[in-house]
Amino acid sequence: MAEAERPRASLFVVATPIGNLEDVTLRALRVLRECDEVLAEDTRHTLSLLRAHHIEKPLSRLDDHVVRDRIDALVAAMREGRRFALVSDAGTPLVSDPGALLVRAAADAGLVVEALPGPSAVLVALVLSGLGGGGFRFVGFVPRDGLARRATLSAMARDPLPTVFFESPERTADTLAELAPLCAPTRRAAITRELTKFHEECIRGALPALVARANEGIRGEVTVVLEGAPEELPASDEEARDEVERALDSALAAGMKPSDAAREVARALGLKRADVYARCLARSAKAP
C-alpha cells in the first residue's frame, strides 16, 4: 500500500531516548509535533524532551494509576478524530511500562495503531554485554521476594538463552548473589548502568566477580544480562523426580495450596502443570 493510501493512525506508540536526547528519531519528532496530545507515564520527564526539541503540545499523565479510568474517554476521542502519541519515561513503551491496555482497547475498537521503533535499554544492554548473537529472554524486573522470586531466578539459571532483566541499584548485589549458586562459577554476566548517559558503564565478568563488584555499590539505572546456561545431558528420570519433589517441598512449606504450588513449580521447571499436580496429589494420598 502506498504511503498516501495508508489508513490514518489514531494512536502512535513512540519510543523516546533512554538517556541521550539525540537518540530520538526524525519520525518520532514529526509525530510528536503533529499529534493532538501526548500521553506520558511521567509528564515532567516527557516535558524535558519536548522542550529540548521545541515542541509544544498538550501533555497528560497516563500511568498505572489512571489508565483504566481514561481508556473509554480516549477511545471515544480517537473515534472523533483526535490523534494521540503514547510515550513512556524512556525507551520503548509497553516494555515494563503501562499502556498495553490502551493499545489493546484502540485495536479492539478498530482504530489504527502505529508503533515507532527506537531506543531500548534491553537491546543496548544485550549488545554491550557481548552475550547475545541469537535469541534472548527478557523478564522485566525480578520479583522482590517469595516463591515467585525463587522460581524466576531458577528459570533464569536453567535457560539456555541469555536473560535480560532490570534491577534497582540497591538490589543488584543481592540478586546476583542469589543467582550465583544456581549457576556454574564460570557463568558470565554483564551489569550495565546509565545507558547512553555520560556515566554509562558495562561491567562484564563471571558471576562471582560481579557479585563482589556489585557489593562495592552500584548507582543509576541498571540492566543486567545473564549468559545462557550451557547445554547439559538430560537428567535421569530419578534425578528429574527428585528435583520436582524438592521444588514441591519448598512451595508447600511456603504455605501454597497444592494447585498453586503445582502451577509455580511447573512454570519454573518447564513441565506440564497437570503432571506436577498429579504428583502433588499422589504425595497427599501417601501422607499419614
C-alpha positions as CSV (number, residue, x, y, z in Angstrom):
1,M,0.0,0.0,0.0
2,A,1.4,3.4,-0.9
3,E,2.2,5.9,1.9
4,A,-0.6,8.2,0.8
5,E,-3.1,5.3,0.9
6,R,-2.3,4.1,4.4
7,P,-5.1,4.5,6.9
8,R,-4.8,7.4,9.3
9,A,-3.5,6.2,12.7
10,S,-5.2,7.3,15.8
11,L,-2.6,6.1,18.4
12,F,1.2,6.3,18.0
13,V,3.4,4.3,20.3
14,V,6.6,6.4,20.3
15,A,10.0,5.2,21.5
16,T,12.0,8.0,23.2
17,P,15.6,8.3,24.3
18,I,16.7,6.3,27.3
19,G,19.3,9.0,28.2
20,N,20.9,10.9,25.4
21,L,18.3,13.2,23.9
22,E,20.0,13.0,20.5
23,D,18.8,9.4,20.1
24,V,15.2,10.4,19.2
25,T,14.3,9.6,15.6
26,L,13.1,12.1,13.0
27,R,9.8,10.2,12.7
28,A,9.3,10.4,16.4
29,L,9.8,14.2,16.4
30,R,7.4,14.5,13.5
31,V,4.7,12.5,15.2
32,L,5.1,14.4,18.5
33,R,4.7,17.7,16.6
34,E,1.7,16.5,14.5
35,C,-0.4,14.7,17.2
36,D,-3.1,16.4,19.1
37,E,-2.0,15.3,22.6
38,V,0.9,13.4,24.2
39,L,0.1,10.7,26.8
40,A,3.1,10.2,29.1
41,E,4.0,7.9,32.0
42,D,5.6,10.9,33.7
43,T,4.7,14.3,32.3
44,R,7.7,16.0,34.0
45,H,10.2,13.7,32.3
46,T,8.5,14.0,28.9
47,L,8.2,17.8,29.2
48,S,12.0,18.0,29.3
49,L,12.2,16.0,26.0
50,L,9.6,18.2,24.3
51,R,11.2,21.4,25.4
52,A,14.7,20.2,24.2
53,H,13.2,19.8,20.7
54,H,11.0,23.0,20.9
55,I,7.7,21.0,20.8
56,E,4.6,22.5,22.4
57,K,1.7,20.0,22.8
58,P,-0.9,19.3,25.4
59,L,0.6,16.7,27.7
60,S,-1.3,14.5,30.2
61,R,-0.4,11.6,32.5
62,L,-1.2,8.0,31.6
63,D,0.4,5.7,34.2
64,D,-0.8,2.6,36.0
65,H,-3.0,4.7,38.4
66,V,-5.1,6.4,35.7
67,V,-5.0,4.3,32.6
68,R,-8.1,2.2,33.4
69,D,-10.2,5.4,34.2
70,R,-9.2,7.1,31.0
71,I,-9.5,4.4,28.4
72,D,-13.1,4.9,27.4
73,A,-12.7,8.6,27.0
74,L,-9.5,8.3,25.0
75,V,-11.0,5.7,22.6
76,A,-14.1,8.0,22.2
77,A,-11.8,10.9,21.4
78,M,-9.9,8.8,18.8
79,R,-13.2,7.8,17.2
80,E,-13.8,11.6,16.8
81,G,-10.5,12.1,15.0
82,R,-8.1,13.0,17.8
83,R,-4.6,11.6,17.4
84,F,-2.5,10.6,20.5
85,A,1.2,9.9,21.0
86,L,1.9,7.5,23.8
87,V,5.4,7.7,25.4
88,S,7.0,6.1,28.5
89,D,9.6,7.7,30.8
90,A,12.3,6.4,28.4
91,G,12.8,3.8,25.7
92,T,10.1,1.8,24.0
93,P,6.6,2.0,25.7
94,L,5.0,-1.2,27.0
95,V,8.3,-2.8,27.9
96,S,7.8,-2.9,31.7
97,D,5.7,0.3,31.3
98,P,1.9,1.0,31.3
99,G,0.0,1.5,28.1
100,A,-0.8,-2.0,26.9
101,L,-4.5,-1.6,27.9
102,L,-4.9,1.5,25.8
103,V,-3.2,-0.1,22.8
104,R,-5.5,-3.2,23.1
105,A,-8.6,-1.1,23.5
106,A,-7.8,1.0,20.5
107,A,-7.1,-2.1,18.4
108,D,-10.3,-3.7,19.6
109,A,-12.2,-0.6,18.6
110,G,-10.9,-0.9,15.0
111,L,-8.7,2.1,15.3
112,V,-5.2,2.2,13.7
113,V,-2.2,1.9,16.0
114,E,1.3,2.6,14.8
115,A,4.5,1.7,16.7
116,L,7.6,3.8,16.1
117,P,10.8,1.8,16.7
118,G,13.6,3.4,18.6
119,P,15.8,3.3,21.8
120,S,15.5,0.3,24.1
121,A,17.6,-0.4,27.2
122,V,17.1,-4.1,26.7
123,L,18.8,-4.2,23.3
124,V,21.5,-1.7,24.2
125,A,22.5,-3.8,27.2
126,L,22.4,-7.1,25.2
127,V,24.7,-5.6,22.5
128,L,27.1,-4.2,25.1
129,S,27.3,-7.4,27.1
130,G,28.7,-9.4,24.2
131,L,26.5,-12.3,25.3
132,G,23.9,-12.1,22.5
133,G,24.1,-13.3,19.0
134,G,20.9,-15.5,18.9
135,G,17.7,-15.3,20.8
136,F,17.3,-13.9,24.3
137,R,14.7,-13.7,27.0
138,F,13.5,-10.5,28.8
139,V,11.9,-10.8,32.2
140,G,11.4,-7.2,33.3
141,F,12.0,-6.7,37.0
142,V,12.8,-9.7,39.1
143,P,10.2,-10.3,41.8
144,R,11.3,-9.0,45.1
145,D,10.6,-12.0,47.3
146,G,8.7,-15.2,47.8
147,L,8.3,-18.2,45.6
148,A,7.9,-16.0,42.5
149,R,11.4,-14.7,43.0
150,R,12.9,-18.2,43.6
151,A,11.1,-19.6,40.6
152,T,12.2,-16.7,38.3
153,L,15.9,-17.0,39.4
154,S,15.8,-20.8,39.0
155,A,14.3,-20.5,35.5
156,M,16.9,-17.9,34.5
157,A,19.7,-20.1,35.8
158,R,18.5,-23.0,33.6
159,D,17.6,-21.1,30.5
160,P,19.9,-21.8,27.5
161,L,19.1,-18.3,26.2
162,P,20.7,-15.1,27.6
163,T,18.3,-13.4,30.0
164,V,18.0,-9.6,30.2
165,F,16.4,-8.1,33.3
166,F,16.0,-4.8,35.1
167,E,17.0,-4.3,38.7
168,S,17.3,-1.4,41.2
169,P,20.8,-0.5,42.1
170,E,20.1,-1.3,45.8
171,R,19.1,-4.9,45.0
172,T,21.5,-5.7,42.2
173,A,24.1,-7.3,44.5
174,D,21.5,-9.4,46.3
175,T,20.0,-10.7,43.1
176,L,23.4,-11.6,41.6
177,A,24.4,-13.3,44.9
178,E,21.2,-15.4,44.8
179,L,21.8,-16.3,41.1
180,A,25.5,-17.3,41.6
181,P,25.0,-20.6,43.5
182,L,22.4,-21.6,40.9
183,C,24.9,-21.3,38.1
184,A,28.3,-22.6,37.3
185,P,31.2,-20.4,38.7
186,T,32.2,-19.6,35.1
187,R,28.8,-18.4,34.1
188,R,29.2,-14.9,32.7
189,A,27.0,-11.8,33.0
190,A,27.1,-8.1,32.5
191,I,25.9,-5.2,34.6
192,T,25.1,-2.2,32.5
193,R,24.2,1.2,34.1
194,E,23.2,4.6,32.9
195,L,22.9,3.5,29.3
196,T,23.6,6.2,26.7
197,K,24.2,8.8,29.5
198,F,27.5,10.5,30.5
199,H,28.3,7.8,33.2
200,E,27.4,4.8,31.0
201,E,29.2,1.7,32.2
202,C,29.2,-2.0,31.3
203,I,30.8,-4.4,33.8
204,R,31.5,-7.8,32.4
205,G,32.7,-11.0,34.1
206,A,31.9,-14.2,35.8
207,L,29.1,-14.1,38.3
208,P,31.2,-14.4,41.5
209,A,33.4,-11.4,40.4
210,L,30.3,-9.4,39.5
211,V,28.8,-10.1,43.0
212,A,31.9,-8.7,44.6
213,R,31.8,-5.7,42.3
214,A,28.1,-5.0,43.0
215,N,28.7,-5.2,46.7
216,E,31.0,-2.2,46.4
217,G,27.9,-0.2,45.3
218,I,26.0,0.3,42.1
219,R,24.4,3.6,41.1
220,G,22.0,4.7,38.4
221,E,19.5,2.7,36.3
222,V,20.7,-0.9,36.0
223,T,20.1,-3.5,33.3
224,V,21.7,-7.0,33.7
225,V,22.4,-9.6,31.1
226,L,23.0,-13.2,32.2
227,E,24.7,-15.6,29.9
228,G,22.6,-18.6,28.7
229,A,23.1,-21.9,30.5
230,P,25.4,-24.4,28.9
231,E,23.8,-27.5,27.3
232,E,23.6,-30.4,29.7
233,L,23.0,-34.1,29.4
234,P,19.3,-34.9,30.1
235,A,18.7,-35.7,33.7
236,S,17.7,-39.3,34.6
237,D,14.1,-40.0,35.5
238,E,15.2,-40.4,39.1
239,E,17.0,-37.0,39.1
240,A,14.0,-35.3,37.5
241,R,11.6,-36.7,40.1
242,D,13.9,-35.6,42.9
243,E,14.0,-32.1,41.5
244,V,10.2,-31.9,41.3
245,E,10.0,-33.2,44.9
246,R,12.4,-30.6,46.2
247,A,10.5,-27.8,44.4
248,L,7.2,-29.0,45.7
249,D,8.6,-29.3,49.3
250,S,9.7,-25.7,49.1
251,A,6.4,-24.4,47.6
252,L,4.2,-26.3,50.1
253,A,6.4,-25.3,53.0
254,A,5.8,-21.7,52.0
255,G,2.1,-22.2,52.6
256,M,0.9,-22.5,49.0
257,K,-2.1,-24.6,48.1
258,P,-1.3,-27.7,46.0
259,S,-2.8,-26.3,42.8
260,D,-0.8,-23.1,43.2
261,A,2.3,-25.0,44.1
262,A,1.9,-27.2,41.0
263,R,1.5,-24.2,38.7
264,E,4.6,-22.4,40.1
265,V,6.8,-25.5,40.0
266,A,5.7,-26.4,36.5
267,R,6.5,-22.9,35.3
268,A,9.9,-22.9,37.0
269,L,10.9,-26.3,35.7
270,G,9.3,-26.2,32.3
271,L,6.9,-29.0,33.0
272,K,3.2,-29.6,32.3
273,R,1.1,-28.3,35.2
274,A,-1.2,-31.4,35.1
275,D,1.8,-33.7,35.6
276,V,3.1,-31.8,38.6
277,Y,-0.4,-31.5,40.1
278,A,-0.8,-35.3,39.7
279,R,2.4,-35.8,41.6
280,C,1.3,-33.4,44.3
281,L,-2.0,-35.3,44.7
282,A,-0.1,-38.6,44.9
283,R,2.1,-37.2,47.7
284,S,-1.1,-36.1,49.6
285,A,-2.6,-39.6,49.2
286,K,0.5,-41.2,50.7
287,A,0.7,-38.8,53.7
288,P,-0.5,-40.3,57.0
